[in-house]
Amino acid sequence: MTNQTQTFHITGMDCASCAKSLETAVSKLPTVTHCTVNFTSETMRVDGTAAASDIVQRVRDIGYDVAEPQANTTTPSDPTNFFAFMWQRADTRLALLGAVLVLPGLIFEELLPGLGISHPFLDAAAVVAMLVAGAPIARSGWRSLTINRDLNINVLMTIAAVGAVAIGAYTEAGLVMVLFAIGEALEGYTVGRARAAIRGLTAVSPQTATVLRPCLDCQSHLGQDNYTGGPCPFCGIEEHTVGVDDLVVGDLIVVKPGERIPMDGRIASGHTSVNQAPITGESRLVEKAVGDPVFASSVNGEGAVEVEVTRLAADNTISRLIQMVAEAQERQAPAQRFVDRFARLYTPLVVVIAVLVAAVPPLLFGQPFWDAANPTQGWLYRALALLVVACPCALVISTPVALISAISNGARHGVLFKGGAFIEALSQVKAIAFDKTGTLTHGQPSVVAFQSATCHETLRDCAVCDDLLALAGAVEQRSEHPLANAVVGAAQERGVQGRYPAATAVTALTGRGVAGEVNGRRVFIGSHSYFDAHIPHADHCATIAQQAAQGYTTMLISRDEAYAGYIAVADTVRESSKTAVSALQQLGLEKLVMLTGDNAATAQTIASAVGIAEVRANCLPEEKVTAVRDLRDQFGSVAMVGDGINDTPALATANVGIAIGNSAQAMETADVVLLGNDLSQLPFAVRLSRATMHTIRNNIAFSIGIKLLFLLLVLIGWGSLWLAVFADVGTSLLVTLNGMRLLRHR
């Protein structure tokens, strides 16, 4: 059998240590070369020649299960309410039964011992509770010992419970198992809510579409005019409802007002406004006309439109987004890798310490090993309590829940983190380098100024200036010149397009400009240097030179060899750039730098407009890489923001590469993608990354602090087994809920 990669959806994992245990067990199969289990996404990837049936059997041997590929992915981990969640699985139902059995002993022997109520029935019920609730735990611990040769937390809990029964602490033995089982279920329930946030991305993706296709094999017209089947010549094009997987590139689909757009495409007919928040995080509606792109899962507004499909279902933006978010969960942050390594060494160390606690005081200092009159005062009891206190669940879960919550929140708001490692890296960034064209600016020229030769006013609305723009637009709409679209677009925006008929006899004059005839008069649009040599324009010469110094490209217009005026064109600054730069400065970034291949004058104009003080102009791609390296040497951690295509070398050189836009190239090359196609989400991404690492540090400190506190209480004889379990369960729940707060971070 050839080497292959197989992916399985795992059910029954309630904690991060479950994933490690399963990973180890499957890796021990002789025909498996590599196994990776992702706890948050509940997926397992296996490389090797092992048969799927052997892998599934090993998963079941270790105590978990595999969902069928065609089955609904909803599992018991999907949170509805906690008690419904508990009732869905056999092991958690046993925990609920155990809780009922141990409750009398908890009330009368632990909480209200002063009442003096004691009965063998209470002890017997507590032992039954231990057996009922603890059977799945003991079974899991045994499998870990026999299959993985590993001491996991289930082994520690089983030892503690059996030891408690041996010294006569029956109620505490039952409480240990019941509380631990409920705690594991509670952890699985809360983590399931984080998983549901990721699965919620798929809920916005439509599964059907209304496609325009001919009627096939029309029963009403078979035999008519020799029609024997295939596309019906009588019915023409009709609407058909099909699954999105059946659509092909080029299909025309109908999207009615209020419907979700089922596929990536471009508007073929109609006009509407679209809510793109599921993809880009933008809260405003975006106007869409013929030729404009639209994205699957965005919501159509008030207009019915026909959309030409441009990508297959598996390749559209929302599908790639979902796939990348799932993959992001597998890229661990350094903090998470440290916690995982620490936990693997931690549990065996705890067992050794517990043995020393039980043995050293009695052997060397004459302390009681087991006090029959008061079992809780013996050092054996303290050693058993230490095993419970040392449970690493809260520590292990402290990091992944925070990271997956941050990744999910970012994805919902148009920021795609490609892994926890990049969240941590972005939180440490001290300097950011920006590409200019397409990042700080729109990346396409626009008309920024125009003035007729006969205009001497400074008013914004001028009839003769508008007439000049209309005249130039009549020529440029038949031109292939790179700046033609800017002129035509400005004429349309001013409402003067069509004032003159489209030019005839349009000719591009290499190195000089473009000429055409409008209403029988020759109109020429050319460069400043050409007009300097051939057509006088003294009135505007100083103004044009000043605009050229600001980085504007000027086009001069003549009519019948007489100077008519000028139009200035430039790549305009994005509306969000200045606000984003200001917000980043308020966040305390030490250095913001603009890197561009443009000349110094143009670069300085844009930098001044957005508020960036340092500019490096005339940069080739390799010089941008050098600039990023210099920033890394100076500040240690640097982010590079670009369009994800021509800035790829610099993006790869930076500690964090950030791309704006939802192009395939941007989503593939960068570590972080701003899907909204502007910089407004960058300050949010920085704040979210910092909040995530702050939450992780707090979770780790809180988990370790609680452990140390209860360890001290146990050693001085003030702790108990059931209180230790209760503290561990509470700590796990608190760090999980604290991590999930990031789902709502604004």
Helices and strands as residue ranges (DSSP letters): E 4-11, H 16-27, E 32-38, E 43-48, H 52-61, E 65-67, H 82-87, H 90-105, I 106-111, G 113-115, H 120-143, I 144-148, H 153-166, H 170-203, E 208-214, G 224-226, E 237-243, G 244-246, E 252-255, E 265-269, E 272-275, H 277-280, E 285-288, E 293-294, E 299-300, E 305-309, G 313-315, H 317-328, H 334-365, G 375-377, H 379-389, H 393-397, H 400-412, E 415-417, H 420-427, E 431-435, I 436-440, E 441-452, H 463-476, H 484-494, E 504-509, E 513-518, E 521-526, H 528-534, H 538-549, E 553-559, E 562-573, H 575-586, E 591-595, H 600-610, E 614-616, H 621-635, E 638-642, H 648-653, E 656-660, H 664-669, E 672-674, G 679-681, H 682-715, H 721-740, G 741-744
